[in-house]
Amino acid sequence: MIKKAKYAILLLLLTVLFTSCTESAGADAETPPSQDETNQEAPEIIDSEDELSEEEKARIELEKKIAEREELEKQRKEDLKEFYVPLLPLREEREKKTIEVKALYVTGHTAGNELNKEN
């Protein structure tokens, strides 16, 4: 039993050692070459263009999600008919309502717990 545990720990340590060595070996190759002072103004312009494209990407992604959701709702309306319940709109949360409980039916391990109004 002890021999198996030692073998498992040794195997785990070796895998961690090999994976950590492979990640650090590629880190040196990814460093960009140094740039002259004349080329330092160009990245600022590129950064502002990237921000606009990211905003556009986010807007396009949101439109895709909305279109997929509308398609899903249409499909569910056809499949479920009178049992269909519409989904909440994206990024919208309803206010949670608290109701005083008059009776409570519990099963399993929750039956032994106390019921407090504070919770």
N, CA, C and O atoms as a GROMACS GRO file, in nm:
protein
  476
    1MET      N    1   0.082  -0.119   0.000
    1MET     CA    2   0.000   0.000   0.000
    1MET      C    3   0.087   0.126   0.000
    1MET      O    4   0.062   0.219  -0.076
    2ILE      N    5   0.189   0.127   0.086
    2ILE     CA    6   0.278   0.242   0.094
    2ILE      C    7   0.356   0.257  -0.036
    2ILE      O    8   0.383   0.369  -0.080
    3LYS      N    9   0.392   0.146  -0.096
    3LYS     CA   10   0.466   0.149  -0.221
    3LYS      C   11   0.382   0.212  -0.332
    3LYS      O   12   0.434   0.289  -0.413
    4LYS      N   13   0.253   0.180  -0.335
    4LYS     CA   14   0.163   0.238  -0.435
    4LYS      C   15   0.146   0.388  -0.413
    4LYS      O   16   0.142   0.465  -0.509
    5ALA      N   17   0.137   0.430  -0.288
    5ALA     CA   18   0.121   0.572  -0.257
    5ALA      C   19   0.246   0.650  -0.297
    5ALA      O   20   0.236   0.759  -0.353
    6LYS      N   21   0.365   0.593  -0.269
    6LYS     CA   22   0.489   0.659  -0.310
    6LYS      C   23   0.497   0.669  -0.461
    6LYS      O   24   0.539   0.772  -0.515
    7TYR      N   25   0.456   0.564  -0.530
    7TYR     CA   26   0.458   0.564  -0.676
    7TYR      C   27   0.364   0.670  -0.732
    7TYR      O   28   0.398   0.740  -0.827
    8ALA      N   29   0.245   0.684  -0.673
    8ALA     CA   30   0.148   0.782  -0.719
    8ALA      C   31   0.199   0.924  -0.696
    8ALA      O   32   0.184   1.010  -0.784
    9ILE      N   33   0.258   0.950  -0.581
    9ILE     CA   34   0.312   1.082  -0.551
    9ILE      C   35   0.428   1.116  -0.643
    9ILE      O   36   0.438   1.228  -0.693
   10LEU      N   37   0.516   1.020  -0.667
   10LEU     CA   38   0.629   1.041  -0.758
   10LEU      C   39   0.581   1.070  -0.899
   10LEU      O   40   0.634   1.159  -0.966
   11LEU      N   41   0.482   0.997  -0.944
   11LEU     CA   42   0.426   1.019  -1.077
   11LEU      C   43   0.363   1.158  -1.088
   11LEU      O   44   0.380   1.226  -1.189
   12LEU      N   45   0.293   1.200  -0.985
   12LEU     CA   46   0.231   1.332  -0.983
   12LEU      C   47   0.337   1.442  -0.986
   12LEU      O   48   0.323   1.539  -1.061
   13LEU      N   49   0.441   1.429  -0.907
   13LEU     CA   50   0.548   1.528  -0.905
   13LEU      C   51   0.620   1.537  -1.039
   13LEU      O   52   0.655   1.646  -1.083
   14LEU      N   53   0.643   1.423  -1.102
   14LEU     CA   54   0.710   1.425  -1.233
   14LEU      C   55   0.624   1.494  -1.338
   14LEU      O   56   0.677   1.570  -1.420
   15THR      N   57   0.494   1.470  -1.338
   15THR     CA   58   0.408   1.536  -1.436
   15THR      C   59   0.404   1.686  -1.414
   15THR      O   60   0.405   1.763  -1.510
   16VAL      N   61   0.400   1.729  -1.289
   16VAL     CA   62   0.401   1.872  -1.258
   16VAL      C   63   0.534   1.934  -1.302
   16VAL      O   64   0.536   2.044  -1.356
   17LEU      N   65   0.644   1.864  -1.277
   17LEU     CA   66   0.775   1.914  -1.316
   17LEU      C   67   0.786   1.930  -1.467
   17LEU      O   68   0.833   2.033  -1.515
   18PHE      N   69   0.743   1.830  -1.541
   18PHE     CA   70   0.752   1.837  -1.687
   18PHE      C   71   0.661   1.944  -1.746
   18PHE      O   72   0.700   2.014  -1.839
   19THR      N   73   0.540   1.957  -1.693
   19THR     CA   74   0.450   2.058  -1.748
   19THR      C   75   0.498   2.199  -1.715
   19THR      O   76   0.483   2.290  -1.796
   20SER      N   77   0.555   2.220  -1.597
   20SER     CA   78   0.605   2.353  -1.564
   20SER      C   79   0.727   2.389  -1.647
   20SER      O   80   0.746   2.505  -1.681
   21CYS      N   81   0.809   2.292  -1.681
   21CYS     CA   82   0.927   2.319  -1.764
   21CYS      C   83   0.887   2.352  -1.907
   21CYS      O   84   0.951   2.435  -1.970
   22THR      N   85   0.784   2.289  -1.959
   22THR     CA   86   0.744   2.316  -2.098
   22THR      C   87   0.684   2.454  -2.111
   22THR      O   88   0.703   2.518  -2.215
   23GLU      N   89   0.612   2.503  -2.012
   23GLU     CA   90   0.552   2.636  -2.020
   23GLU      C   91   0.658   2.745  -2.012
   23GLU      O   92   0.648   2.845  -2.082
   24SER      N   93   0.760   2.727  -1.929
   24SER     CA   94   0.863   2.830  -1.917
   24SER      C   95   0.955   2.832  -2.038
   24SER      O   96   1.014   2.936  -2.067
   25ALA      N   97   0.969   2.723  -2.110
   25ALA     CA   98   1.056   2.719  -2.228
   25ALA      C   99   0.997   2.804  -2.340
   25ALA      O  100   1.074   2.867  -2.414
   26GLY      N  101   0.867   2.809  -2.355
   26GLY     CA  102   0.805   2.887  -2.461
   26GLY      C  103   0.790   3.034  -2.426
   26GLY      O  104   0.760   3.114  -2.515
   27ALA      N  105   0.810   3.072  -2.303
   27ALA     CA  106   0.791   3.211  -2.261
   27ALA      C  107   0.896   3.303  -2.321
   27ALA      O  108   0.865   3.418  -2.354
   28ASP      N  109   1.018   3.256  -2.337
   28ASP     CA  110   1.124   3.340  -2.393
   28ASP      C  111   1.102   3.367  -2.541
   28ASP      O  112   1.138   3.474  -2.590
   29ALA      N  113   1.044   3.273  -2.611
   29ALA     CA  114   1.025   3.288  -2.755
   29ALA      C  115   0.914   3.388  -2.788
   29ALA      O  116   0.911   3.442  -2.898
   30GLU      N  117   0.823   3.414  -2.695
   30GLU     CA  118   0.708   3.500  -2.722
   30GLU      C  119   0.734   3.648  -2.695
   30GLU      O  120   0.648   3.730  -2.725
   31THR      N  121   0.849   3.685  -2.641
   31THR     CA  122   0.876   3.825  -2.612
   31THR      C  123   0.895   3.901  -2.742
   31THR      O  124   0.971   3.857  -2.828
   32PRO      N  125   0.827   4.014  -2.758
   32PRO     CA  126   0.838   4.090  -2.883
   32PRO      C  127   0.972   4.164  -2.888
   32PRO      O  128   1.027   4.198  -2.784
   33PRO      N  129   1.024   4.191  -3.007
   33PRO     CA  130   1.148   4.267  -3.018
   33PRO      C  131   1.125   4.412  -2.977
   33PRO      O  132   1.013   4.462  -2.985
   34SER      N  133   1.232   4.480  -2.933
   34SER     CA  134   1.219   4.619  -2.890
   34SER      C  135   1.191   4.709  -3.009
   34SER      O  136   1.235   4.682  -3.121
   35GLN      N  137   1.116   4.819  -2.984
   35GLN     CA  138   1.079   4.911  -3.090
   35GLN      C  139   1.151   5.044  -3.072
   35GLN      O  140   1.189   5.079  -2.960
   36ASP      N  141   1.170   5.117  -3.181
   36ASP     CA  142   1.232   5.249  -3.175
   36ASP      C  143   1.133   5.350  -3.118
   36ASP      O  144   1.014   5.322  -3.107
   37GLU      N  145   1.183   5.469  -3.082
   37GLU     CA  146   1.097   5.573  -3.028
   37GLU      C  147   1.000   5.626  -3.133
   37GLU      O  148   0.892   5.672  -3.097
   38THR      N  149   1.035   5.620  -3.259
   38THR     CA  150   0.946   5.670  -3.365
   38THR      C  151   0.825   5.580  -3.383
   38THR      O  152   0.720   5.627  -3.427
   39ASN      N  153   0.835   5.454  -3.350
   39ASN     CA  154   0.724   5.360  -3.367
   39ASN      C  155   0.632   5.354  -3.245
   39ASN      O  156   0.534   5.280  -3.247
   40GLN      N  157   0.661   5.429  -3.139
   40GLN     CA  158   0.580   5.422  -3.019
   40GLN      C  159   0.446   5.492  -3.035
   40GLN      O  160   0.352   5.458  -2.962
   41GLU      N  161   0.431   5.586  -3.127
   41GLU     CA  162   0.304   5.655  -3.147
   41GLU      C  163   0.203   5.566  -3.219
   41GLU      O  164   0.083   5.580  -3.196
   42ALA      N  165   0.247   5.478  -3.302
   42ALA     CA  166   0.157   5.393  -3.380
   42ALA      C  167   0.074   5.299  -3.293
   42ALA      O  168  -0.044   5.282  -3.323
   43PRO      N  169   0.129   5.236  -3.187
   43PRO     CA  170   0.045   5.147  -3.106
   43PRO      C  171  -0.072   5.218  -3.038
   43PRO      O  172  -0.175   5.156  -3.016
   44GLU      N  173  -0.058   5.347  -3.005
   44GLU     CA  174  -0.168   5.419  -2.942
   44GLU      C  175  -0.287   5.429  -3.037
   44GLU      O  176  -0.402   5.415  -2.994
   45ILE      N  177  -0.261   5.453  -3.162
   45ILE     CA  178  -0.368   5.461  -3.262
   45ILE      C  179  -0.432   5.324  -3.281
   45ILE      O  180  -0.554   5.313  -3.293
   46ILE      N  181  -0.351   5.222  -3.285
   46ILE     CA  182  -0.402   5.086  -3.303
   46ILE      C  183  -0.488   5.045  -3.184
   46ILE      O  184  -0.589   4.978  -3.202
   47ASP      N  185  -0.448   5.085  -3.061
   47ASP     CA  186  -0.526   5.051  -2.944
   47ASP      C  187  -0.667   5.109  -2.951
   47ASP      O  188  -0.763   5.041  -2.916
   48SER      N  189  -0.681   5.234  -2.995
   48SER     CA  190  -0.814   5.294  -3.003
   48SER      C  191  -0.899   5.225  -3.108
   48SER      O  192  -1.020   5.212  -3.091
   49GLU      N  193  -0.836   5.180  -3.217
   49GLU     CA  194  -0.911   5.106  -3.319
   49GLU      C  195  -0.955   4.970  -3.265
   49GLU      O  196  -1.065   4.924  -3.296
   50ASP      N  197  -0.869   4.905  -3.183
   50ASP     CA  198  -0.905   4.777  -3.124
   50ASP      C  199  -1.024   4.791  -3.030
   50ASP      O  200  -1.110   4.704  -3.026
   51GLU      N  201  -1.029   4.900  -2.953
   51GLU     CA  202  -1.140   4.922  -2.862
   51GLU      C  203  -1.271   4.935  -2.937
   51GLU      O  204  -1.373   4.881  -2.894
   52LEU      N  205  -1.269   5.006  -3.047
   52LEU     CA  206  -1.391   5.020  -3.127
   52LEU      C  207  -1.433   4.885  -3.183
   52LEU      O  208  -1.552   4.852  -3.184
   53SER      N  209  -1.338   4.808  -3.228
   53SER     CA  210  -1.373   4.678  -3.284
   53SER      C  211  -1.425   4.585  -3.174
   53SER      O  212  -1.513   4.503  -3.200
   54GLU      N  213  -1.371   4.597  -3.052
   54GLU     CA  214  -1.421   4.515  -2.942
   54GLU      C  215  -1.565   4.552  -2.908
   54GLU      O  216  -1.647   4.466  -2.880
   55GLU      N  217  -1.594   4.683  -2.910
   55GLU     CA  218  -1.731   4.727  -2.883
   55GLU      C  219  -1.826   4.677  -2.991
   55GLU      O  220  -1.937   4.633  -2.963
   56GLU      N  221  -1.779   4.684  -3.115
   56GLU     CA  222  -1.861   4.635  -3.225
   56GLU      C  223  -1.881   4.485  -3.214
   56GLU      O  224  -1.990   4.434  -3.240
   57LYS      N  225  -1.775   4.413  -3.176
   57LYS     CA  226  -1.786   4.268  -3.158
   57LYS      C  227  -1.887   4.235  -3.048
   57LYS      O  228  -1.967   4.143  -3.062
   58ALA      N  229  -1.883   4.311  -2.939
   58ALA     CA  230  -1.976   4.287  -2.828
   58ALA      C  231  -2.119   4.314  -2.872
   58ALA      O  232  -2.211   4.241  -2.835
   59ARG      N  233  -2.138   4.421  -2.951
   59ARG     CA  234  -2.272   4.454  -3.000
   59ARG      C  235  -2.323   4.345  -3.095
   59ARG      O  236  -2.439   4.304  -3.087
   60ILE      N  237  -2.237   4.299  -3.184
   60ILE     CA  238  -2.276   4.194  -3.278
   60ILE      C  239  -2.306   4.065  -3.204
   60ILE      O  240  -2.401   3.994  -3.238
   61GLU      N  241  -2.227   4.033  -3.102
   61GLU     CA  242  -2.250   3.912  -3.024
   61GLU      C  243  -2.383   3.920  -2.949
   61GLU      O  244  -2.455   3.821  -2.941
   62LEU      N  245  -2.415   4.038  -2.895
   62LEU     CA  246  -2.543   4.055  -2.826
   62LEU      C  247  -2.660   4.039  -2.923
   62LEU      O  248  -2.761   3.978  -2.889
   63GLU      N  249  -2.645   4.095  -3.043
   63GLU     CA  250  -2.751   4.079  -3.144
   63GLU      C  251  -2.770   3.933  -3.182
   63GLU      O  252  -2.882   3.888  -3.202
   64LYS      N  253  -2.660   3.859  -3.192
   64LYS     CA  254  -2.670   3.716  -3.223
   64LYS      C  255  -2.742   3.641  -3.112
   64LYS      O  256  -2.827   3.556  -3.138
   65LYS      N  257  -2.707   3.673  -2.986
   65LYS     CA  258  -2.772   3.607  -2.873
   65LYS      C  259  -2.921   3.637  -2.871
   65LYS      O  260  -3.002   3.548  -2.844
   66ILE      N  261  -2.958   3.762  -2.900
   66ILE     CA  262  -3.099   3.798  -2.901
   66ILE      C  263  -3.171   3.724  -3.013
   66ILE      O  264  -3.282   3.676  -2.993
   67ALA      N  265  -3.109   3.716  -3.131
   67ALA     CA  266  -3.171   3.644  -3.244
   67ALA      C  267  -3.187   3.496  -3.212
   67ALA      O  268  -3.290   3.438  -3.243
   68GLU      N  269  -3.085   3.435  -3.151
   68GLU     CA  270  -3.094   3.294  -3.113
   68GLU      C  271  -3.204   3.273  -3.010
   68GLU      O  272  -3.277   3.174  -3.015
   69ARG      N  273  -3.216   3.365  -2.918
   69ARG     CA  274  -3.317   3.352  -2.813
   69ARG      C  275  -3.458   3.365  -2.871
   69ARG      O  276  -3.548   3.291  -2.832
   70GLU      N  277  -3.476   3.459  -2.965
   70GLU     CA  278  -3.606   3.473  -3.030
   70GLU      C  279  -3.642   3.347  -3.107
   70GLU      O  280  -3.757   3.303  -3.106
   71GLU      N  281  -3.543   3.290  -3.174
   71GLU     CA  282  -3.565   3.165  -3.248
   71GLU      C  283  -3.605   3.052  -3.153
   71GLU      O  284  -3.695   2.974  -3.182
   72LEU      N  285  -3.536   3.044  -3.039
   72LEU     CA  286  -3.566   2.942  -2.939
   72LEU      C  287  -3.707   2.961  -2.884
   72LEU      O  288  -3.779   2.863  -2.864
   73GLU      N  289  -3.747   3.085  -2.859
   73GLU     CA  290  -3.882   3.110  -2.808
   73GLU      C  291  -3.988   3.072  -2.910
   73GLU      O  292  -4.091   3.016  -2.874
   74LYS      N  293  -3.964   3.102  -3.038
   74LYS     CA  294  -4.059   3.062  -3.142
   74LYS      C  295  -4.073   2.911  -3.148
   74LYS      O  296  -4.183   2.858  -3.161
   75GLN      N  297  -3.959   2.842  -3.140
   75GLN     CA  298  -3.961   2.695  -3.145
   75GLN      C  299  -4.036   2.639  -3.024
   75GLN      O  300  -4.115   2.546  -3.038
   76ARG      N  301  -4.012   2.694  -2.906
   76ARG     CA  302  -4.080   2.645  -2.787
   76ARG      C  303  -4.229   2.676  -2.791
   76ARG      O  304  -4.310   2.595  -2.744
   77LYS      N  305  -4.267   2.791  -2.848
   77LYS     CA  306  -4.410   2.823  -2.862
   77LYS      C  307  -4.480   2.718  -2.946
   77LYS      O  308  -4.590   2.674  -2.913
   78GLU      N  309  -4.416   2.678  -3.056
   78GLU     CA  310  -4.475   2.578  -3.144
   78GLU      C  311  -4.482   2.442  -3.076
   78GLU      O  312  -4.581   2.370  -3.090
   79ASP      N  313  -4.377   2.405  -3.003
   79ASP     CA  314  -4.372   2.273  -2.940
   79ASP      C  315  -4.464   2.263  -2.819
   79ASP      O  316  -4.535   2.164  -2.804
   80LEU      N  317  -4.462   2.362  -2.733
   80LEU     CA  318  -4.534   2.354  -2.606
   80LEU      C  319  -4.675   2.412  -2.610
   80LEU      O  320  -4.758   2.378  -2.526
   81LYS      N  321  -4.703   2.498  -2.704
   81LYS     CA  322  -4.834   2.562  -2.724
   81LYS      C  323  -4.884   2.626  -2.596
   81LYS      O  324  -4.826   2.725  -2.551
   82GLU      N  325  -4.992   2.575  -2.533
   82GLU     CA  326  -5.051   2.644  -2.418
   82GLU      C  327  -4.966   2.632  -2.292
   82GLU      O  328  -4.991   2.704  -2.195
   83PHE      N  329  -4.867   2.543  -2.291
   83PHE     CA  330  -4.782   2.527  -2.174
   83PHE      C  331  -4.657   2.614  -2.180
   83PHE      O  332  -4.572   2.608  -2.092
   84TYR      N  333  -4.645   2.695  -2.284
   84TYR     CA  334  -4.526   2.777  -2.304
   84TYR      C  335  -4.523   2.894  -2.205
   84TYR      O  336  -4.623   2.963  -2.187
   85VAL      N  337  -4.408   2.914  -2.142
   85VAL     CA  338  -4.384   3.028  -2.053
   85VAL      C  339  -4.266   3.106  -2.112
   85VAL      O  340  -4.158   3.049  -2.127
   86PRO      N  341  -4.285   3.234  -2.146
   86PRO     CA  342  -4.175   3.310  -2.209
   86PRO      C  343  -4.056   3.327  -2.116
   86PRO      O  344  -4.070   3.334  -1.994
   87LEU      N  345  -3.938   3.333  -2.176
   87LEU     CA  346  -3.815   3.351  -2.101
   87LEU      C  347  -3.799   3.497  -2.061
   87LEU      O  348  -3.856   3.587  -2.124
   88LEU      N  349  -3.722   3.521  -1.955
   88LEU     CA  350  -3.691   3.657  -1.914
   88LEU      C  351  -3.600   3.721  -2.019
   88LEU      O  352  -3.517   3.652  -2.078
   89PRO      N  353  -3.614   3.850  -2.043
   89PRO     CA  354  -3.522   3.917  -2.136
   89PRO      C  355  -3.378   3.910  -2.086
   89PRO      O  356  -3.354   3.897  -1.966
   90LEU      N  357  -3.283   3.918  -2.178
   90LEU     CA  358  -3.142   3.911  -2.140
   90LEU      C  359  -3.105   4.028  -2.050
   90LEU      O  360  -3.152   4.140  -2.069
   91ARG      N  361  -3.021   4.000  -1.954
   91ARG     CA  362  -2.967   4.100  -1.860
   91ARG      C  363  -3.076   4.175  -1.783
   91ARG      O  364  -3.060   4.293  -1.752
   92GLU      N  365  -3.184   4.109  -1.754
   92GLU     CA  366  -3.290   4.172  -1.676
   92GLU      C  367  -3.324   4.078  -1.561
   92GLU      O  368  -3.348   3.960  -1.582
   93GLU      N  369  -3.327   4.132  -1.441
   93GLU     CA  370  -3.358   4.052  -1.324
   93GLU      C  371  -3.485   4.107  -1.260
   93GLU      O  372  -3.506   4.228  -1.252
   94ARG      N  373  -3.567   4.017  -1.214
   94ARG     CA  374  -3.689   4.057  -1.144
   94ARG      C  375  -3.660   4.072  -0.996
   94ARG      O  376  -3.565   4.015  -0.943
   95GLU      N  377  -3.743   4.151  -0.931
   95GLU     CA  378  -3.729   4.170  -0.788
   95GLU      C  379  -3.777   4.044  -0.717
   95GLU      O  380  -3.883   3.991  -0.749
   96LYS      N  381  -3.700   3.997  -0.621
   96LYS     CA  382  -3.735   3.876  -0.549
   96LYS      C  383  -3.837   3.911  -0.440
   96LYS      O  384  -3.818   4.005  -0.364
   97LYS      N  385  -3.943   3.833  -0.435
   97LYS     CA  386  -4.048   3.855  -0.337
   97LYS      C  387  -4.034   3.754  -0.224
   97LYS      O  388  -4.004   3.637  -0.247
   98THR      N  389  -4.054   3.801  -0.102
   98THR     CA  390  -4.054   3.711   0.013
   98THR      C  391  -4.198   3.696   0.061
   98THR      O  392  -4.271   3.794   0.073
   99ILE      N  393  -4.235   3.574   0.088
   99ILE     CA  394  -4.371   3.543   0.130
   99ILE      C  395  -4.364   3.466   0.262
   99ILE      O  396  -4.278   3.379   0.279
  100GLU      N  397  -4.453   3.499   0.353
  100GLU     CA  398  -4.456   3.429   0.480
  100GLU      C  399  -4.518   3.291   0.459
  100GLU      O  400  -4.625   3.278   0.399
  101VAL      N  401  -4.450   3.189   0.508
  101VAL     CA  402  -4.492   3.051   0.486
  101VAL      C  403  -4.588   3.008   0.595
  101VAL      O  404  -4.562   3.028   0.714
  102LYS      N  405  -4.701   2.948   0.554
  102LYS     CA  406  -4.798   2.896   0.650
  102LYS      C  407  -4.779   2.747   0.671
  102LYS      O  408  -4.802   2.696   0.781
  103ALA      N  409  -4.738   2.676   0.568
  103ALA     CA  410  -4.715   2.532   0.578
  103ALA      C  411  -4.595   2.498   0.491
  103ALA      O  412  -4.569   2.563   0.390
  104LEU      N  413  -4.523   2.395   0.532
  104LEU     CA  414  -4.403   2.358   0.459
  104LEU      C  415  -4.392   2.207   0.459
  104LEU      O  416  -4.399   2.143   0.564
  105TYR      N  417  -4.373   2.149   0.340
  105TYR     CA  418  -4.359   2.006   0.327
  105TYR      C  419  -4.215   1.977   0.287
  105TYR      O  420  -4.170   2.021   0.181
  106VAL      N  421  -4.143   1.905   0.371
  106VAL     CA  422  -4.003   1.874   0.342
  106VAL      C  423  -3.980   1.725   0.350
  106VAL      O  424  -4.049   1.653   0.423
  107THR      N  425  -3.883   1.680   0.274
  107THR     CA  426  -3.846   1.538   0.277
  107THR      C  427  -3.695   1.528   0.288
  107THR      O  428  -3.623   1.625   0.264
  108GLY      N  429  -3.648   1.412   0.322
  108GLY     CA  430  -3.504   1.386   0.323
  108GLY      C  431  -3.436   1.448   0.442
  108GLY      O  432  -3.495   1.460   0.550
  109HIS      N  433  -3.311   1.487   0.425
  109HIS     CA  434  -3.230   1.537   0.535
  109HIS      C  435  -3.271   1.677   0.580
  109HIS      O  436  -3.226   1.721   0.686
  110THR      N  437  -3.353   1.748   0.504
  110THR     CA  438  -3.395   1.882   0.544
  110THR      C  439  -3.505   1.879   0.650
  110THR      O  440  -3.533   1.982   0.711
  111ALA      N  441  -3.567   1.764   0.673
  111ALA     CA  442  -3.677   1.756   0.769
  111ALA      C  443  -3.631   1.784   0.911
  111ALA      O  444  -3.710   1.830   0.993
  112GLY      N  445  -3.506   1.757   0.944
  112GLY     CA  446  -3.456   1.777   1.079
  112GLY      C  447  -3.410   1.918   1.106
  112GLY      O  448  -3.386   1.953   1.222
  113ASN      N  449  -3.398   2.001   1.005
  113ASN     CA  450  -3.350   2.138   1.024
  113ASN      C  451  -3.461   2.229   1.075
  113ASN      O  452  -3.579   2.204   1.050
  114GLU      N  453  -3.423   2.333   1.149
  114GLU     CA  454  -3.521   2.427   1.201
  114GLU      C  455  -3.559   2.528   1.094
  114GLU      O  456  -3.479   2.561   1.007
  115LEU      N  457  -3.683   2.578   1.100
  115LEU     CA  458  -3.731   2.678   1.007
  115LEU      C  459  -3.733   2.812   1.078
  115LEU      O  460  -3.808   2.831   1.174
  116ASN      N  461  -3.652   2.904   1.034
  116ASN     CA  462  -3.644   3.038   1.094
  116ASN      C  463  -3.699   3.139   0.996
  116ASN      O  464  -3.678   3.128   0.876
  117LYS      N  465  -3.772   3.239   1.048
  117LYS     CA  466  -3.825   3.345   0.962
  117LYS      C  467  -3.713   3.435   0.912
  117LYS      O  468  -3.729   3.499   0.807
  118GLU      N  469  -3.601   3.443   0.982
  118GLU     CA  470  -3.490   3.528   0.943
  118GLU      C  471  -3.425   3.479   0.815
  118GLU      O  472  -3.372   3.559   0.738
  119ASN      N  473  -3.427   3.350   0.790
  119ASN     CA  474  -3.363   3.294   0.671
  119ASN      C  475  -3.459   3.305   0.559
  119ASN      O  476  -3.427   3.264   0.447
   0.00000   0.00000   0.00000
